[in-house]
Amino acid sequence: MYQKMTDSKWLEDNFNVLQKYFKIDKVYLETHRDMIVPEKELVLKIKDFFESRGVKTSGGIAFVASERQLSRTFCYSNPEEREKVKDIV
C-alpha cells in the first residue's frame, strides 16, 4: 500500500470512493511495517492530504517483520531483533 500512496491521484481517488460510504474522521499512518519505513517527507505529505480534508491523523508502528511469513513479528528475546526495533523507533 505504501508504494501506491506515493501517487497523489491514487490517494485522492481512493479517498473519494471511501468517503462516499464512510465518515472518515481519523486515520493512523504507519511508519513501519514489513521492514518498510517511508520517507518522512512522504508521511508529512500524506498527513497534510488528510488534514486538509478534516481528517485527524496519528502515527503508528506495526512491528511486523515479515508479511510473507504470516505477519511474523519481531522476537524481543533475540538481541539482534531488539536492536532493529530500537532503530525503527
PyMOL Python script that loads the backbone (N, CA, C, O; Angstrom):
from pymol import cmd

cmd.read_pdbstr("""\
ATOM      1  N   MET A   1       0.823  -1.192   0.000  1.00  0.00           N
ATOM      2  CA  MET A   1       0.000   0.000   0.000  1.00  0.00           C
ATOM      3  C   MET A   1       0.867   1.255   0.000  1.00  0.00           C
ATOM      4  O   MET A   1       0.521   2.260  -0.621  1.00  0.00           O
ATOM      5  N   TYR A   2       1.983   1.187   0.694  1.00  0.00           N
ATOM      6  CA  TYR A   2       2.872   2.350   0.795  1.00  0.00           C
ATOM      7  C   TYR A   2       3.238   2.899  -0.577  1.00  0.00           C
ATOM      8  O   TYR A   2       3.199   4.109  -0.795  1.00  0.00           O
ATOM      9  N   GLN A   3       3.594   2.008  -1.505  1.00  0.00           N
ATOM     10  CA  GLN A   3       4.010   2.462  -2.822  1.00  0.00           C
ATOM     11  C   GLN A   3       2.870   3.168  -3.551  1.00  0.00           C
ATOM     12  O   GLN A   3       3.112   4.132  -4.278  1.00  0.00           O
ATOM     13  N   LYS A   4       1.648   2.714  -3.372  1.00  0.00           N
ATOM     14  CA  LYS A   4       0.503   3.341  -4.027  1.00  0.00           C
ATOM     15  C   LYS A   4       0.242   4.743  -3.473  1.00  0.00           C
ATOM     16  O   LYS A   4      -0.187   5.634  -4.206  1.00  0.00           O
ATOM     17  N   MET A   5       0.500   4.933  -2.185  1.00  0.00           N
ATOM     18  CA  MET A   5       0.211   6.228  -1.573  1.00  0.00           C
ATOM     19  C   MET A   5       1.179   7.314  -2.014  1.00  0.00           C
ATOM     20  O   MET A   5       0.963   8.487  -1.709  1.00  0.00           O
ATOM     21  N   THR A   6       2.234   6.954  -2.721  1.00  0.00           N
ATOM     22  CA  THR A   6       3.128   7.971  -3.271  1.00  0.00           C
ATOM     23  C   THR A   6       2.470   8.682  -4.449  1.00  0.00           C
ATOM     24  O   THR A   6       2.904   9.764  -4.843  1.00  0.00           O
ATOM     25  N   ASP A   7       1.426   8.080  -5.012  1.00  0.00           N
ATOM     26  CA  ASP A   7       0.701   8.631  -6.161  1.00  0.00           C
ATOM     27  C   ASP A   7      -0.473   9.473  -5.651  1.00  0.00           C
ATOM     28  O   ASP A   7      -1.457   8.929  -5.150  1.00  0.00           O
ATOM     29  N   SER A   8      -0.369  10.783  -5.779  1.00  0.00           N
ATOM     30  CA  SER A   8      -1.404  11.693  -5.265  1.00  0.00           C
ATOM     31  C   SER A   8      -2.770  11.417  -5.871  1.00  0.00           C
ATOM     32  O   SER A   8      -3.782  11.506  -5.175  1.00  0.00           O
ATOM     33  N   LYS A   9      -2.818  11.084  -7.155  1.00  0.00           N
ATOM     34  CA  LYS A   9      -4.099  10.801  -7.814  1.00  0.00           C
ATOM     35  C   LYS A   9      -4.728   9.542  -7.237  1.00  0.00           C
ATOM     36  O   LYS A   9      -5.934   9.512  -6.992  1.00  0.00           O
ATOM     37  N   TRP A  10      -3.930   8.501  -7.016  1.00  0.00           N
ATOM     38  CA  TRP A  10      -4.450   7.266  -6.426  1.00  0.00           C
ATOM     39  C   TRP A  10      -5.024   7.562  -5.046  1.00  0.00           C
ATOM     40  O   TRP A  10      -6.112   7.094  -4.712  1.00  0.00           O
ATOM     41  N   LEU A  11      -4.303   8.333  -4.251  1.00  0.00           N
ATOM     42  CA  LEU A  11      -4.743   8.672  -2.903  1.00  0.00           C
ATOM     43  C   LEU A  11      -6.066   9.440  -2.949  1.00  0.00           C
ATOM     44  O   LEU A  11      -7.004   9.115  -2.222  1.00  0.00           O
ATOM     45  N   GLU A  12      -6.132  10.439  -3.792  1.00  0.00           N
ATOM     46  CA  GLU A  12      -7.352  11.252  -3.934  1.00  0.00           C
ATOM     47  C   GLU A  12      -8.531  10.399  -4.395  1.00  0.00           C
ATOM     48  O   GLU A  12      -9.608  10.453  -3.802  1.00  0.00           O
ATOM     49  N   ASP A  13      -8.328   9.613  -5.451  1.00  0.00           N
ATOM     50  CA  ASP A  13      -9.418   8.790  -5.991  1.00  0.00           C
ATOM     51  C   ASP A  13      -9.945   7.799  -4.965  1.00  0.00           C
ATOM     52  O   ASP A  13     -11.158   7.649  -4.815  1.00  0.00           O
ATOM     53  N   ASN A  14      -9.050   7.126  -4.262  1.00  0.00           N
ATOM     54  CA  ASN A  14      -9.474   6.126  -3.288  1.00  0.00           C
ATOM     55  C   ASN A  14     -10.106   6.759  -2.060  1.00  0.00           C
ATOM     56  O   ASN A  14     -11.053   6.211  -1.496  1.00  0.00           O
ATOM     57  N   PHE A  15      -9.600   7.891  -1.649  1.00  0.00           N
ATOM     58  CA  PHE A  15     -10.218   8.604  -0.534  1.00  0.00           C
ATOM     59  C   PHE A  15     -11.650   8.998  -0.904  1.00  0.00           C
ATOM     60  O   PHE A  15     -12.566   8.832  -0.098  1.00  0.00           O
ATOM     61  N   ASN A  16     -11.846   9.514  -2.110  1.00  0.00           N
ATOM     62  CA  ASN A  16     -13.176   9.939  -2.537  1.00  0.00           C
ATOM     63  C   ASN A  16     -14.164   8.775  -2.565  1.00  0.00           C
ATOM     64  O   ASN A  16     -15.323   8.938  -2.182  1.00  0.00           O
ATOM     65  N   VAL A  17     -13.717   7.609  -3.012  1.00  0.00           N
ATOM     66  CA  VAL A  17     -14.589   6.433  -3.027  1.00  0.00           C
ATOM     67  C   VAL A  17     -14.971   6.049  -1.602  1.00  0.00           C
ATOM     68  O   VAL A  17     -16.148   5.837  -1.312  1.00  0.00           O
ATOM     69  N   LEU A  18     -13.994   5.959  -0.720  1.00  0.00           N
ATOM     70  CA  LEU A  18     -14.281   5.585   0.669  1.00  0.00           C
ATOM     71  C   LEU A  18     -15.176   6.613   1.356  1.00  0.00           C
ATOM     72  O   LEU A  18     -16.069   6.259   2.125  1.00  0.00           O
ATOM     73  N   GLN A  19     -14.926   7.884   1.069  1.00  0.00           N
ATOM     74  CA  GLN A  19     -15.677   8.968   1.712  1.00  0.00           C
ATOM     75  C   GLN A  19     -17.159   8.913   1.319  1.00  0.00           C
ATOM     76  O   GLN A  19     -18.007   9.404   2.065  1.00  0.00           O
ATOM     77  N   LYS A  20     -17.480   8.331   0.173  1.00  0.00           N
ATOM     78  CA  LYS A  20     -18.882   8.185  -0.231  1.00  0.00           C
ATOM     79  C   LYS A  20     -19.658   7.273   0.716  1.00  0.00           C
ATOM     80  O   LYS A  20     -20.851   7.467   0.946  1.00  0.00           O
ATOM     81  N   TYR A  21     -18.964   6.281   1.258  1.00  0.00           N
ATOM     82  CA  TYR A  21     -19.630   5.249   2.046  1.00  0.00           C
ATOM     83  C   TYR A  21     -19.357   5.314   3.543  1.00  0.00           C
ATOM     84  O   TYR A  21     -20.116   4.762   4.339  1.00  0.00           O
ATOM     85  N   PHE A  22     -18.288   5.977   3.923  1.00  0.00           N
ATOM     86  CA  PHE A  22     -17.891   6.038   5.331  1.00  0.00           C
ATOM     87  C   PHE A  22     -17.553   7.465   5.724  1.00  0.00           C
ATOM     88  O   PHE A  22     -17.055   8.245   4.912  1.00  0.00           O
ATOM     89  N   LYS A  23     -17.830   7.799   6.976  1.00  0.00           N
ATOM     90  CA  LYS A  23     -17.376   9.078   7.512  1.00  0.00           C
ATOM     91  C   LYS A  23     -15.977   8.835   8.063  1.00  0.00           C
ATOM     92  O   LYS A  23     -15.813   8.207   9.109  1.00  0.00           O
ATOM     93  N   ILE A  24     -14.996   9.324   7.370  1.00  0.00           N
ATOM     94  CA  ILE A  24     -13.611   9.144   7.797  1.00  0.00           C
ATOM     95  C   ILE A  24     -13.215  10.376   8.597  1.00  0.00           C
ATOM     96  O   ILE A  24     -13.147  11.481   8.059  1.00  0.00           O
ATOM     97  N   ASP A  25     -12.951  10.177   9.890  1.00  0.00           N
ATOM     98  CA  ASP A  25     -12.568  11.325  10.711  1.00  0.00           C
ATOM     99  C   ASP A  25     -11.177  11.186  11.319  1.00  0.00           C
ATOM    100  O   ASP A  25     -10.639  12.147  11.867  1.00  0.00           O
ATOM    101  N   LYS A  26     -10.580   9.962  11.221  1.00  0.00           N
ATOM    102  CA  LYS A  26      -9.226   9.789  11.733  1.00  0.00           C
ATOM    103  C   LYS A  26      -8.566   8.612  11.010  1.00  0.00           C
ATOM    104  O   LYS A  26      -9.202   7.594  10.738  1.00  0.00           O
ATOM    105  N   VAL A  27      -7.289   8.776  10.710  1.00  0.00           N
ATOM    106  CA  VAL A  27      -6.501   7.689  10.132  1.00  0.00           C
ATOM    107  C   VAL A  27      -5.198   7.560  10.913  1.00  0.00           C
ATOM    108  O   VAL A  27      -4.711   8.523  11.506  1.00  0.00           O
ATOM    109  N   TYR A  28      -4.653   6.366  10.900  1.00  0.00           N
ATOM    110  CA  TYR A  28      -3.358   6.100  11.520  1.00  0.00           C
ATOM    111  C   TYR A  28      -2.352   5.840  10.410  1.00  0.00           C
ATOM    112  O   TYR A  28      -2.550   4.958   9.575  1.00  0.00           O
ATOM    113  N   LEU A  29      -1.287   6.601  10.406  1.00  0.00           N
ATOM    114  CA  LEU A  29      -0.241   6.455   9.395  1.00  0.00           C
ATOM    115  C   LEU A  29       0.892   5.621   9.996  1.00  0.00           C
ATOM    116  O   LEU A  29       1.555   6.041  10.944  1.00  0.00           O
ATOM    117  N   GLU A  30       1.097   4.445   9.430  1.00  0.00           N
ATOM    118  CA  GLU A  30       2.148   3.569   9.936  1.00  0.00           C
ATOM    119  C   GLU A  30       3.507   4.035   9.418  1.00  0.00           C
ATOM    120  O   GLU A  30       3.670   4.335   8.236  1.00  0.00           O
ATOM    121  N   THR A  31       4.462   4.087  10.315  1.00  0.00           N
ATOM    122  CA  THR A  31       5.819   4.471   9.923  1.00  0.00           C
ATOM    123  C   THR A  31       6.749   3.269   9.835  1.00  0.00           C
ATOM    124  O   THR A  31       7.948   3.419   9.602  1.00  0.00           O
ATOM    125  N   HIS A  32       6.192   2.079  10.020  1.00  0.00           N
ATOM    126  CA  HIS A  32       6.944   0.835   9.801  1.00  0.00           C
ATOM    127  C   HIS A  32       5.964  -0.321   9.678  1.00  0.00           C
ATOM    128  O   HIS A  32       5.002  -0.422  10.439  1.00  0.00           O
ATOM    129  N   ARG A  33       6.223  -1.186   8.711  1.00  0.00           N
ATOM    130  CA  ARG A  33       5.536  -2.476   8.564  1.00  0.00           C
ATOM    131  C   ARG A  33       6.320  -3.257   7.524  1.00  0.00           C
ATOM    132  O   ARG A  33       6.689  -2.723   6.478  1.00  0.00           O
ATOM    133  N   ASP A  34       6.566  -4.503   7.816  1.00  0.00           N
ATOM    134  CA  ASP A  34       7.213  -5.399   6.849  1.00  0.00           C
ATOM    135  C   ASP A  34       8.567  -4.870   6.385  1.00  0.00           C
ATOM    136  O   ASP A  34       8.938  -5.003   5.219  1.00  0.00           O
ATOM    137  N   MET A  35       9.296  -4.266   7.324  1.00  0.00           N
ATOM    138  CA  MET A  35      10.634  -3.733   7.069  1.00  0.00           C
ATOM    139  C   MET A  35      10.627  -2.549   6.088  1.00  0.00           C
ATOM    140  O   MET A  35      11.655  -2.225   5.493  1.00  0.00           O
ATOM    141  N   ILE A  36       9.482  -1.920   5.930  1.00  0.00           N
ATOM    142  CA  ILE A  36       9.366  -0.736   5.072  1.00  0.00           C
ATOM    143  C   ILE A  36       9.194   0.479   5.972  1.00  0.00           C
ATOM    144  O   ILE A  36       8.292   0.519   6.810  1.00  0.00           O
ATOM    145  N   VAL A  37      10.061   1.465   5.795  1.00  0.00           N
ATOM    146  CA  VAL A  37       9.979   2.724   6.529  1.00  0.00           C
ATOM    147  C   VAL A  37       9.863   3.843   5.490  1.00  0.00           C
ATOM    148  O   VAL A  37      10.842   4.148   4.809  1.00  0.00           O
ATOM    149  N   PRO A  38       8.686   4.456   5.358  1.00  0.00           N
ATOM    150  CA  PRO A  38       8.523   5.516   4.363  1.00  0.00           C
ATOM    151  C   PRO A  38       9.338   6.753   4.727  1.00  0.00           C
ATOM    152  O   PRO A  38       9.641   6.988   5.896  1.00  0.00           O
ATOM    153  N   GLU A  39       9.684   7.529   3.723  1.00  0.00           N
ATOM    154  CA  GLU A  39      10.430   8.760   3.940  1.00  0.00           C
ATOM    155  C   GLU A  39       9.562   9.748   4.725  1.00  0.00           C
ATOM    156  O   GLU A  39       8.347   9.812   4.535  1.00  0.00           O
ATOM    157  N   LYS A  40      10.195  10.499   5.592  1.00  0.00           N
ATOM    158  CA  LYS A  40       9.491  11.475   6.425  1.00  0.00           C
ATOM    159  C   LYS A  40       8.686  12.452   5.568  1.00  0.00           C
ATOM    160  O   LYS A  40       7.557  12.797   5.918  1.00  0.00           O
ATOM    161  N   GLU A  41       9.256  12.897   4.450  1.00  0.00           N
ATOM    162  CA  GLU A  41       8.573  13.865   3.589  1.00  0.00           C
ATOM    163  C   GLU A  41       7.267  13.289   3.046  1.00  0.00           C
ATOM    164  O   GLU A  41       6.272  14.004   2.936  1.00  0.00           O
ATOM    165  N   LEU A  42       7.267  11.988   2.704  1.00  0.00           N
ATOM    166  CA  LEU A  42       6.045  11.360   2.201  1.00  0.00           C
ATOM    167  C   LEU A  42       4.993  11.274   3.300  1.00  0.00           C
ATOM    168  O   LEU A  42       3.821  11.566   3.060  1.00  0.00           O
ATOM    169  N   VAL A  43       5.395  10.882   4.487  1.00  0.00           N
ATOM    170  CA  VAL A  43       4.444  10.793   5.599  1.00  0.00           C
ATOM    171  C   VAL A  43       3.821  12.165   5.865  1.00  0.00           C
ATOM    172  O   VAL A  43       2.613  12.265   6.081  1.00  0.00           O
ATOM    173  N   LEU A  44       4.632  13.209   5.851  1.00  0.00           N
ATOM    174  CA  LEU A  44       4.108  14.563   6.073  1.00  0.00           C
ATOM    175  C   LEU A  44       3.171  14.992   4.951  1.00  0.00           C
ATOM    176  O   LEU A  44       2.169  15.662   5.204  1.00  0.00           O
ATOM    177  N   LYS A  45       3.484  14.617   3.724  1.00  0.00           N
ATOM    178  CA  LYS A  45       2.617  14.940   2.577  1.00  0.00           C
ATOM    179  C   LYS A  45       1.256  14.248   2.725  1.00  0.00           C
ATOM    180  O   LYS A  45       0.216  14.864   2.488  1.00  0.00           O
ATOM    181  N   ILE A  46       1.265  12.983   3.113  1.00  0.00           N
ATOM    182  CA  ILE A  46       0.017  12.238   3.292  1.00  0.00           C
ATOM    183  C   ILE A  46      -0.761  12.790   4.484  1.00  0.00           C
ATOM    184  O   ILE A  46      -1.987  12.888   4.438  1.00  0.00           O
ATOM    185  N   LYS A  47      -0.051  13.146   5.542  1.00  0.00           N
ATOM    186  CA  LYS A  47      -0.686  13.759   6.714  1.00  0.00           C
ATOM    187  C   LYS A  47      -1.393  15.052   6.298  1.00  0.00           C
ATOM    188  O   LYS A  47      -2.540  15.281   6.680  1.00  0.00           O
ATOM    189  N   ASP A  48      -0.720  15.887   5.528  1.00  0.00           N
ATOM    190  CA  ASP A  48      -1.319  17.134   5.047  1.00  0.00           C
ATOM    191  C   ASP A  48      -2.551  16.861   4.189  1.00  0.00           C
ATOM    192  O   ASP A  48      -3.553  17.569   4.290  1.00  0.00           O
ATOM    193  N   PHE A  49      -2.471  15.827   3.341  1.00  0.00           N
ATOM    194  CA  PHE A  49      -3.610  15.458   2.491  1.00  0.00           C
ATOM    195  C   PHE A  49      -4.845  15.207   3.354  1.00  0.00           C
ATOM    196  O   PHE A  49      -5.907  15.779   3.109  1.00  0.00           O
ATOM    197  N   PHE A  50      -4.700  14.349   4.364  1.00  0.00           N
ATOM    198  CA  PHE A  50      -5.848  14.012   5.203  1.00  0.00           C
ATOM    199  C   PHE A  50      -6.311  15.206   6.025  1.00  0.00           C
ATOM    200  O   PHE A  50      -7.511  15.464   6.118  1.00  0.00           O
ATOM    201  N   GLU A  51      -5.382  15.934   6.617  1.00  0.00           N
ATOM    202  CA  GLU A  51      -5.774  17.059   7.460  1.00  0.00           C
ATOM    203  C   GLU A  51      -6.459  18.161   6.662  1.00  0.00           C
ATOM    204  O   GLU A  51      -7.322  18.856   7.196  1.00  0.00           O
ATOM    205  N   SER A  52      -6.090  18.336   5.389  1.00  0.00           N
ATOM    206  CA  SER A  52      -6.752  19.343   4.553  1.00  0.00           C
ATOM    207  C   SER A  52      -8.200  18.955   4.251  1.00  0.00           C
ATOM    208  O   SER A  52      -8.980  19.783   3.780  1.00  0.00           O
ATOM    209  N   ARG A  53      -8.552  17.716   4.517  1.00  0.00           N
ATOM    210  CA  ARG A  53      -9.917  17.231   4.319  1.00  0.00           C
ATOM    211  C   ARG A  53     -10.644  17.028   5.649  1.00  0.00           C
ATOM    212  O   ARG A  53     -11.699  16.396   5.702  1.00  0.00           O
ATOM    213  N   GLY A  54     -10.064  17.571   6.717  1.00  0.00           N
ATOM    214  CA  GLY A  54     -10.700  17.495   8.022  1.00  0.00           C
ATOM    215  C   GLY A  54     -10.533  16.156   8.730  1.00  0.00           C
ATOM    216  O   GLY A  54     -11.260  15.852   9.676  1.00  0.00           O
ATOM    217  N   VAL A  55      -9.582  15.363   8.273  1.00  0.00           N
ATOM    218  CA  VAL A  55      -9.344  14.050   8.873  1.00  0.00           C
ATOM    219  C   VAL A  55      -8.136  14.151   9.800  1.00  0.00           C
ATOM    220  O   VAL A  55      -7.057  14.561   9.373  1.00  0.00           O
ATOM    221  N   LYS A  56      -8.316  13.779  11.064  1.00  0.00           N
ATOM    222  CA  LYS A  56      -7.203  13.783  12.015  1.00  0.00           C
ATOM    223  C   LYS A  56      -6.263  12.628  11.697  1.00  0.00           C
ATOM    224  O   LYS A  56      -6.679  11.598  11.166  1.00  0.00           O
ATOM    225  N   THR A  57      -4.997  12.815  12.028  1.00  0.00           N
ATOM    226  CA  THR A  57      -4.019  11.759  11.803  1.00  0.00           C
ATOM    227  C   THR A  57      -3.234  11.480  13.078  1.00  0.00           C
ATOM    228  O   THR A  57      -3.020  12.366  13.905  1.00  0.00           O
ATOM    229  N   SER A  58      -2.817  10.248  13.213  1.00  0.00           N
ATOM    230  CA  SER A  58      -1.906   9.834  14.273  1.00  0.00           C
ATOM    231  C   SER A  58      -0.921   8.856  13.654  1.00  0.00           C
ATOM    232  O   SER A  58      -1.206   8.215  12.643  1.00  0.00           O
ATOM    233  N   GLY A  59       0.234   8.758  14.279  1.00  0.00           N
ATOM    234  CA  GLY A  59       1.237   7.827  13.790  1.00  0.00           C
ATOM    235  C   GLY A  59       1.142   6.494  14.499  1.00  0.00           C
ATOM    236  O   GLY A  59       0.562   6.382  15.579  1.00  0.00           O
ATOM    237  N   GLY A  60       1.720   5.494  13.877  1.00  0.00           N
ATOM    238  CA  GLY A  60       1.740   4.168  14.477  1.00  0.00           C
ATOM    239  C   GLY A  60       2.891   3.362  13.914  1.00  0.00           C
ATOM    240  O   GLY A  60       3.365   3.617  12.807  1.00  0.00           O
ATOM    241  N   ILE A  61       3.327   2.401  14.679  1.00  0.00           N
ATOM    242  CA  ILE A  61       4.380   1.499  14.238  1.00  0.00           C
ATOM    243  C   ILE A  61       3.822   0.086  14.318  1.00  0.00           C
ATOM    244  O   ILE A  61       3.392  -0.352  15.385  1.00  0.00           O
ATOM    245  N   ALA A  62       3.824  -0.623  13.209  1.00  0.00           N
ATOM    246  CA  ALA A  62       3.438  -2.033  13.209  1.00  0.00           C
ATOM    247  C   ALA A  62       4.728  -2.844  13.247  1.00  0.00           C
ATOM    248  O   ALA A  62       5.490  -2.863  12.281  1.00  0.00           O
ATOM    249  N   PHE A  63       4.961  -3.501  14.354  1.00  0.00           N
ATOM    250  CA  PHE A  63       6.184  -4.285  14.486  1.00  0.00           C
ATOM    251  C   PHE A  63       6.031  -5.642  13.809  1.00  0.00           C
ATOM    252  O   PHE A  63       6.200  -6.695  14.423  1.00  0.00           O
ATOM    253  N   VAL A  64       5.703  -5.577  12.520  1.00  0.00           N
ATOM    254  CA  VAL A  64       5.609  -6.766  11.683  1.00  0.00           C
ATOM    255  C   VAL A  64       6.917  -6.853  10.916  1.00  0.00           C
ATOM    256  O   VAL A  64       7.260  -5.957  10.146  1.00  0.00           O
ATOM    257  N   ALA A  65       7.636  -7.935  11.134  1.00  0.00           N
ATOM    258  CA  ALA A  65       8.923  -8.112  10.465  1.00  0.00           C
ATOM    259  C   ALA A  65       8.747  -8.671   9.057  1.00  0.00           C
ATOM    260  O   ALA A  65       9.536  -8.364   8.163  1.00  0.00           O
ATOM    261  N   SER A  66       7.715  -9.490   8.855  1.00  0.00           N
ATOM    262  CA  SER A  66       7.511 -10.104   7.543  1.00  0.00           C
ATOM    263  C   SER A  66       6.038 -10.424   7.318  1.00  0.00           C
ATOM    264  O   SER A  66       5.468 -11.268   8.009  1.00  0.00           O
ATOM    265  N   GLU A  67       5.432  -9.753   6.359  1.00  0.00           N
ATOM    266  CA  GLU A  67       4.044 -10.045   5.976  1.00  0.00           C
ATOM    267  C   GLU A  67       3.968 -11.419   5.294  1.00  0.00           C
ATOM    268  O   GLU A  67       2.969 -12.126   5.425  1.00  0.00           O
ATOM    269  N   ARG A  68       5.020 -11.788   4.573  1.00  0.00           N
ATOM    270  CA  ARG A  68       5.022 -13.047   3.832  1.00  0.00           C
ATOM    271  C   ARG A  68       5.078 -14.265   4.752  1.00  0.00           C
ATOM    272  O   ARG A  68       4.742 -15.375   4.338  1.00  0.00           O
ATOM    273  N   GLN A  69       5.495 -14.062   5.978  1.00  0.00           N
ATOM    274  CA  GLN A  69       5.568 -15.162   6.944  1.00  0.00           C
ATOM    275  C   GLN A  69       4.422 -15.044   7.951  1.00  0.00           C
ATOM    276  O   GLN A  69       4.628 -15.096   9.163  1.00  0.00           O
ATOM    277  N   LEU A  70       3.217 -14.885   7.416  1.00  0.00           N
ATOM    278  CA  LEU A  70       2.013 -14.782   8.250  1.00  0.00           C
ATOM    279  C   LEU A  70       2.134 -13.694   9.304  1.00  0.00           C
ATOM    280  O   LEU A  70       1.810 -13.897  10.474  1.00  0.00           O
ATOM    281  N   SER A  71       2.600 -12.551   8.870  1.00  0.00           N
ATOM    282  CA  SER A  71       2.748 -11.375   9.738  1.00  0.00           C
ATOM    283  C   SER A  71       3.640 -11.661  10.944  1.00  0.00           C
ATOM    284  O   SER A  71       3.274 -11.380  12.085  1.00  0.00           O
ATOM    285  N   ARG A  72       4.808 -12.220  10.671  1.00  0.00           N
ATOM    286  CA  ARG A  72       5.767 -12.515  11.741  1.00  0.00           C
ATOM    287  C   ARG A  72       6.205 -11.226  12.404  1.00  0.00           C
ATOM    288  O   ARG A  72       6.648 -10.290  11.738  1.00  0.00           O
ATOM    289  N   THR A  73       6.080 -11.184  13.710  1.00  0.00           N
ATOM    290  CA  THR A  73       6.522 -10.017  14.465  1.00  0.00           C
ATOM    291  C   THR A  73       7.960 -10.231  14.928  1.00  0.00           C
ATOM    292  O   THR A  73       8.520 -11.318  14.788  1.00  0.00           O
ATOM    293  N   PHE A  74       8.529  -9.193  15.471  1.00  0.00           N
ATOM    294  CA  PHE A  74       9.889  -9.296  15.989  1.00  0.00           C
ATOM    295  C   PHE A  74       9.906 -10.155  17.252  1.00  0.00           C
ATOM    296  O   PHE A  74       8.936 -10.187  18.009  1.00  0.00           O
ATOM    297  N   CYS A  75      11.006 -10.839  17.461  1.00  0.00           N
ATOM    298  CA  CYS A  75      11.211 -11.648  18.658  1.00  0.00           C
ATOM    299  C   CYS A  75      12.023 -10.798  19.645  1.00  0.00           C
ATOM    300  O   CYS A  75      13.212 -10.556  19.437  1.00  0.00           O
ATOM    301  N   TYR A  76      11.378 -10.358  20.698  1.00  0.00           N
ATOM    302  CA  TYR A  76      12.039  -9.451  21.637  1.00  0.00           C
ATOM    303  C   TYR A  76      13.109 -10.125  22.487  1.00  0.00           C
ATOM    304  O   TYR A  76      13.908  -9.439  23.124  1.00  0.00           O
ATOM    305  N   SER A  77      13.140 -11.456  22.509  1.00  0.00           N
ATOM    306  CA  SER A  77      14.206 -12.142  23.238  1.00  0.00           C
ATOM    307  C   SER A  77      15.462 -12.310  22.374  1.00  0.00           C
ATOM    308  O   SER A  77      16.504 -12.744  22.865  1.00  0.00           O
ATOM    309  N   ASN A  78      15.357 -11.967  21.097  1.00  0.00           N
ATOM    310  CA  ASN A  78      16.501 -12.033  20.190  1.00  0.00           C
ATOM    311  C   ASN A  78      17.201 -10.663  20.200  1.00  0.00           C
ATOM    312  O   ASN A  78      16.597  -9.667  19.800  1.00  0.00           O
ATOM    313  N   PRO A  79      18.457 -10.600  20.648  1.00  0.00           N
ATOM    314  CA  PRO A  79      19.150  -9.303  20.749  1.00  0.00           C
ATOM    315  C   PRO A  79      19.230  -8.543  19.426  1.00  0.00           C
ATOM    316  O   PRO A  79      19.102  -7.319  19.415  1.00  0.00           O
ATOM    317  N   GLU A  80      19.437  -9.242  18.321  1.00  0.00           N
ATOM    318  CA  GLU A  80      19.515  -8.564  17.018  1.00  0.00           C
ATOM    319  C   GLU A  80      18.174  -7.936  16.645  1.00  0.00           C
ATOM    320  O   GLU A  80      18.129  -6.824  16.119  1.00  0.00           O
ATOM    321  N   GLU A  81      17.090  -8.648  16.917  1.00  0.00           N
ATOM    322  CA  GLU A  81      15.770  -8.109  16.588  1.00  0.00           C
ATOM    323  C   GLU A  81      15.384  -6.976  17.534  1.00  0.00           C
ATOM    324  O   GLU A  81      14.702  -6.038  17.122  1.00  0.00           O
ATOM    325  N   ARG A  82      15.810  -7.048  18.801  1.00  0.00           N
ATOM    326  CA  ARG A  82      15.578  -5.928  19.721  1.00  0.00           C
ATOM    327  C   ARG A  82      16.283  -4.675  19.225  1.00  0.00           C
ATOM    328  O   ARG A  82      15.729  -3.578  19.306  1.00  0.00           O
ATOM    329  N   GLU A  83      17.498  -4.827  18.714  1.00  0.00           N
ATOM    330  CA  GLU A  83      18.241  -3.689  18.172  1.00  0.00           C
ATOM    331  C   GLU A  83      17.500  -3.097  16.963  1.00  0.00           C
ATOM    332  O   GLU A  83      17.426  -1.878  16.807  1.00  0.00           O
ATOM    333  N   LYS A  84      16.957  -3.969  16.121  1.00  0.00           N
ATOM    334  CA  LYS A  84      16.210  -3.481  14.954  1.00  0.00           C
ATOM    335  C   LYS A  84      14.993  -2.666  15.408  1.00  0.00           C
ATOM    336  O   LYS A  84      14.690  -1.619  14.836  1.00  0.00           O
ATOM    337  N   VAL A  85      14.307  -3.155  16.433  1.00  0.00           N
ATOM    338  CA  VAL A  85      13.158  -2.412  16.969  1.00  0.00           C
ATOM    339  C   VAL A  85      13.584  -1.051  17.488  1.00  0.00           C
ATOM    340  O   VAL A  85      12.896  -0.056  17.260  1.00  0.00           O
ATOM    341  N   LYS A  86      14.712  -0.997  18.183  1.00  0.00           N
ATOM    342  CA  LYS A  86      15.229   0.279  18.672  1.00  0.00           C
ATOM    343  C   LYS A  86      15.524   1.225  17.506  1.00  0.00           C
ATOM    344  O   LYS A  86      15.235   2.419  17.584  1.00  0.00           O
ATOM    345  N   ASP A  87      16.097   0.691  16.429  1.00  0.00           N
ATOM    346  CA  ASP A  87      16.390   1.515  15.245  1.00  0.00           C
ATOM    347  C   ASP A  87      15.097   2.065  14.627  1.00  0.00           C
ATOM    348  O   ASP A  87      15.044   3.221  14.206  1.00  0.00           O
ATOM    349  N   ILE A  88      14.078   1.237  14.579  1.00  0.00           N
ATOM    350  CA  ILE A  88      12.792   1.648  13.987  1.00  0.00           C
ATOM    351  C   ILE A  88      12.178   2.776  14.800  1.00  0.00           C
ATOM    352  O   ILE A  88      11.696   3.766  14.250  1.00  0.00           O
ATOM    353  N   VAL A  89      12.201   2.613  16.117  1.00  0.00           N
ATOM    354  CA  VAL A  89      11.606   3.630  16.999  1.00  0.00           C
ATOM    355  C   VAL A  89      12.428   4.906  16.913  1.00  0.00           C
ATOM    356  O   VAL A  89      12.107   5.893  17.574  1.00  0.00           O
TER     357      VAL A  89
END
""", "prot")
cmd.dss("prot")
cmd.show_as("cartoon", "prot")
cmd.util.cbc("prot")
cmd.orient("prot")
